[in-house]
Amino acid sequence: MKLSRRVEVQTAGQAIAVLAAAVPELAKGRLKDAMNKGAVQLLTKPVKRLRRAQQELKVGQVLQLHYDADILSRSCPPAALVADYRAYSIWFKPAAMLSQGNEWGDHLSLLRVAEQHFGSNRPVFLVHRLDREASGLVLIAHTKAAAAAFSQLMAARQLSKSYLVQVKGQLAENTLALGEIALPLDGKACLTRFKLLAFDPSSASSWLEIELVSGRKHQIRRHFAAIGHPVMGDPRYGEANKNQSGLALQACAMAFQCPIQQHARAIALDASLRLAGFAEISHQLHT
């Protein structure tokens, strides 16, 4: 079942009672589950997710329910805290997890995982995003000052991120020698730099290390699809690039000068979290 319902409080009372009266199609248990998973919003300024079933509501307040039984029943592998520097932390986001929630809920979002991990003492601010289908490193700030400082770093291109990507086919020598794709996207200039890590003849695919010089939406995926080497497992761009392990794109490393403590930071994913298949081909190359 999928439905959206705007509910204006006519009679003061507990949130669950108000919702149950306004949405008789759903049992109280389902409504409580939806609230817990962030699918009910209290339309204040700013808008807040309403999670407490017993919260007292006043006449005139407005709720918004976005209920999708399929989304609320989904699960995904757990996220992992990679590094904690108090003012900010760095996490491993698995594939199938959102960077942040949307109107249909936030139980499958990294930001919610971090919020639950740190509790009310440390707020969470998402500094950058990673596609739902992709996995890898994501930085989360815990103060507004840290969030602003990292946003400035990224705008000045002083926070470098490296990606591990598996693409279809074997890249031509002249393409590898060039080592970059500079095709405009959405009418704007953008640049993707890359180098070959390994060619896997068993899957006829190439493993690449990627550096994004710009950051357009789906830039890596669109750039490599455009030159005839779509990312393996990408359901949106390219053809004949199915991959049993899903989208083979991972944010595997980041480096920056800490704007809080002025220390150089370089964080890389542990080998155990790397994309399936890369460890095996990498081992074969080094033996």
Secondary structure, 3 states (H helix, E strand, C coil): CEEEEEEECCCCEEHHHHHHHHCCCCCHHHHHHHHHCCCEEECCCCCEECCCCCCEECCCCEEEEEEEHHHHHCCCCCCEEEEECCCEEEEEECCCCECCCECCECCCEHHHHHHHHHHHHCCCEECCCCCCCCEEEEEEECCHHHHHHHHHHHHCCCEEEEEEEEEECCCCHHHHHHCEECCCECCECCCEEEEEEEEECCCCEEEEEEEECCCCCCHHHHHHHHCCCCECCCCCCCCCCCCCCCCCEEEEEEEEECCCCCCEEEEECCHHHCCCCHHHHHHHHCC
